[in-house]
Amino acid sequence: MSGLGSGWGTAALIIAIAILAHEPWRWLGLYVGRDLDIDGVLFRWVRAVATAMVAGLVMRLLVFPAGALAGVPMALRLAAFAAGIAVFYAARRNLAAGVAGGAAVLIAGGYIV
């Protein structure tokens, strides 16, 4: 069995396959979701489930870290978490600011500890 090879032709083939695999679903989602009420019960439920999944992932990373985060002391992880939440609310619920604040505390704590 031979490989795909290399070069621009192979890259173009992979990109074409990726587009053909993903684009129809995006267009179908656009078509189906065009009449969704963003203040409706279904949309609120989806938002709540997504928020719960993110919260669960954050708690898993905080309590049972993997990889490089496993070497960081629990106190530093908790401090970074608290700082991230504080910056999130101080920046008028700006998620990027909260993540950046928590990461800054984690990085600074890595240099101190």
Secondary structure, DSSP 8 states (H G I E B T S, - for coil): ------SHHHHHHHHHHHHHHHHHHHHHHHHHHTT--TTSHHHHHHHHHHHHHHHHHHHHHHHS--GGGGGS-HHHHHHHHHHHHHHHHHTTS-HHHHHHHHHHHHHHHHHH-
